[in-house]
Amino acid sequence: MKILITGGAGFVGSNLALALRAQLPGAEVVCMDNLYRRGSELNVPRLQAAGAQFHRGDVRDRAAFPAGPFDCLIECSAEPSVLAGQDGSPDYLFQTNLVGAYHCLEKARQWQSRFIFLSTSRVYPIARLEAHPWREEPTRFAWSDQGTAGISSRGVAEAVDLNGARSLYGYTKLSAEQLIEEYRAAFGLRAVVNRCGVIAGPWQFGKVDQGVASLWVLAHHFQRPLSYIGYGGAGKQVRDFLHVADLCDLILDQIRNFDQWDGWLGNVSGGLAHSASLCELTALCREVTGRETPVATVPENRPNDLRLFVADCTRLFQRTTWRPKRDVRRIIQDTHAWVTAHATQLSKL
Ligand SMILES: NC(=O)c1ccc[n+]([C@@H]2O[C@H](COP(=O)([O-])OP(=O)(O)OC[C@H]3O[C@@H](n4cnc5c(N)ncnc54)[C@H](O)[C@@H]3O)[C@@H](O)[C@H]2O)c1
């Protein structure tokens, strides 16, 4: 089997390439990436050592793709920041996330490849999530069960009304989801869409606007200052986390049993059992790393921020026996072990 991973030197793409090389013996894995994300260049020797091929190329340019055909195309390239384009220059975001996804779809159509797309929980409209009733607990905010169709204390289900703004980033991903649907109808594309929440774990080069768990561990290890930004600055905003190794297990199952997964679109996330607030994350990082770092308070919200996001994965759990096996503590432990083992390289990023 020949598999192309676009964005294959990124956090998800590189972890997936290594998992595929380890668990699908004989699979030829090609990782295409333009190394736009700072830190992705560190993944290239890892990929090559694992027997994956690295192809430097940009999804904005259809001529830059490797020669096919491929049996499966996994689209993991993106400008993944929810703040992208907000500064008035959305060109890179649209060209990569929308035009790039279109180029991937065209390649999949030509090659008759199976297509796996990494979408995002950011497709859900911000105002609807923010308006849902919530309460304040000692260390976190929590959603109530009633108030908005599709949202409960378990989280946001796919049934929630999609009308409303969702950030430029969220728009590009929802548009790509819809384009996949059109390719399915027009050309018989066989495709799977995973709407991911926060993915975390080793080899994520976390920054303030993306990769919060890794950012938190890196800051604790290197004693760099952090901030609780928004919602009064108490660090009570909540996300659910999925260990990248759990995501890789699921995608492996999708590749192995593609006929059963063809047509899938839904939430893929840690869910309420794997959620944490920022201040809970701080406590965990202090415990695991044995180090403390100052955390400042910035009461004002940032654009596109969310008080709470937890995905309700009922639709997913009805379809598969797969469940996230690694909890938030394990995410922090594994990320810390990675930071400790690569401290010299990582201190320069
Ligand atoms: N990490 C998360 O928490 C998360 C959550 C939901 C969805 N996703 C989605 O998962 C996918 C992977 O995200 P990630 O966390 O690995 O991000 P990442 O930034 O680590 O990886 C993306 C990779 O794409 C590459 N890239 C960017 N522009 C490119 C271009 N024009 N041509 C070729 N390569 C390009 C980058 O260099 C990087 O290596 C993305 O589609 C993202 O939207 C991620």
The ligand as an SDF file (V2000), in Angstrom:
LIG
                    3D

 44 48  0  0  0  0  0  0  0  0999 V2000
   -3.2040   19.6740   16.8540 N   0  0  0  0  0  0  0  0  0  0  0  0
   -4.4700   19.8380   17.1280 C   0  0  0  0  0  0  0  0  0  0  0  0
   -4.8370   20.0140   18.2920 O   0  0  0  0  0  0  0  0  0  0  0  0
   -5.5090   19.7740   16.0200 C   0  0  0  0  0  0  0  0  0  0  0  0
   -6.8540   19.8150   16.3780 C   0  0  0  0  0  0  0  0  0  0  0  0
   -7.8120   19.7370   15.3950 C   0  0  0  0  0  0  0  0  0  0  0  0
   -7.4520   19.6000   14.0690 C   0  0  0  0  0  0  0  0  0  0  0  0
   -6.1320   19.5860   13.7360 N   0  0  0  0  0  0  0  0  0  0  0  0
   -5.7940   19.4480   12.3110 C   0  0  0  0  0  0  0  0  0  0  0  0
   -4.8810   18.3850   12.1900 O   0  0  0  0  0  0  0  0  0  0  0  0
   -3.9820   18.6490   11.1130 C   0  0  0  0  0  0  0  0  0  0  0  0
   -2.5620   18.5230   11.6110 C   0  0  0  0  0  0  0  0  0  0  0  0
   -2.3220   19.5170   12.6040 O   0  0  0  0  0  0  0  0  0  0  0  0
   -0.9870   19.5190   13.4600 P   0  0  0  0  0  0  0  0  0  0  0  0
   -1.3530   19.7340   14.8570 O   0  0  0  0  0  0  0  0  0  0  0  0
   -0.1390   18.3740   13.0740 O   0  0  0  0  0  0  0  0  0  0  0  0
   -0.3350   20.8880   12.9270 O   0  0  0  0  0  0  0  0  0  0  0  0
    1.1980   21.1360   12.5480 P   0  0  0  0  0  0  0  0  0  0  0  0
    1.3170   22.6210   12.3260 O   0  0  0  0  0  0  0  0  0  0  0  0
    2.1200   20.4960   13.5070 O   0  0  0  0  0  0  0  0  0  0  0  0
    1.3240   20.3590   11.1540 O   0  0  0  0  0  0  0  0  0  0  0  0
    0.9080   20.8960    9.9320 C   0  0  0  0  0  0  0  0  0  0  0  0
    2.0330   20.6880    8.9410 C   0  0  0  0  0  0  0  0  0  0  0  0
    1.6180   21.2550    7.6830 O   0  0  0  0  0  0  0  0  0  0  0  0
    2.7330   21.8890    7.1100 C   0  0  0  0  0  0  0  0  0  0  0  0
    2.2690   22.8890    6.1700 N   0  0  0  0  0  0  0  0  0  0  0  0
    1.7570   24.1250    6.4360 C   0  0  0  0  0  0  0  0  0  0  0  0
    1.4840   24.7630    5.2850 N   0  0  0  0  0  0  0  0  0  0  0  0
    1.7970   23.8970    4.2810 C   0  0  0  0  0  0  0  0  0  0  0  0
    1.7410   23.9830    2.8640 C   0  0  0  0  0  0  0  0  0  0  0  0
    1.2850   25.0990    2.2500 N   0  0  0  0  0  0  0  0  0  0  0  0
    2.1810   22.9380    2.1250 N   0  0  0  0  0  0  0  0  0  0  0  0
    2.6520   21.8130    2.7460 C   0  0  0  0  0  0  0  0  0  0  0  0
    2.7470   21.6740    4.0780 N   0  0  0  0  0  0  0  0  0  0  0  0
    2.3080   22.7210    4.8380 C   0  0  0  0  0  0  0  0  0  0  0  0
    3.4990   22.4880    8.2890 C   0  0  0  0  0  0  0  0  0  0  0  0
    4.8630   22.7350    7.9810 O   0  0  0  0  0  0  0  0  0  0  0  0
    3.3350   21.4010    9.3500 C   0  0  0  0  0  0  0  0  0  0  0  0
    4.4300   20.5120    9.3210 O   0  0  0  0  0  0  0  0  0  0  0  0
   -4.3430   20.0340   10.5940 C   0  0  0  0  0  0  0  0  0  0  0  0
   -5.1930   19.8900    9.4860 O   0  0  0  0  0  0  0  0  0  0  0  0
   -5.1090   20.6710   11.7330 C   0  0  0  0  0  0  0  0  0  0  0  0
   -6.0300   21.6110   11.2460 O   0  0  0  0  0  0  0  0  0  0  0  0
   -5.1530   19.6630   14.6700 C   0  0  0  0  0  0  0  0  0  0  0  0
  1  2  1  0
  2  3  2  0
  2  4  1  0
  4  5  1  0
  4 44  2  0
  5  6  2  0
  6  7  1  0
  7  8  2  0
  8  9  1  0
  8 44  1  0
  9 10  1  0
  9 42  1  0
 10 11  1  0
 11 12  1  0
 11 40  1  0
 12 13  1  0
 13 14  1  0
 14 15  2  0
 14 16  1  0
 14 17  1  0
 17 18  1  0
 18 19  2  0
 18 20  1  0
 18 21  1  0
 21 22  1  0
 22 23  1  0
 23 24  1  0
 23 38  1  0
 24 25  1  0
 25 26  1  0
 25 36  1  0
 26 27  1  0
 26 35  1  0
 27 28  2  0
 28 29  1  0
 29 30  1  0
 29 35  2  0
 30 31  1  0
 30 32  2  0
 32 33  1  0
 33 34  2  0
 34 35  1  0
 36 37  1  0
 36 38  1  0
 38 39  1  0
 40 41  1  0
 40 42  1  0
 42 43  1  0
M  CHG  2   8   1  16  -1
M  END
$$$$
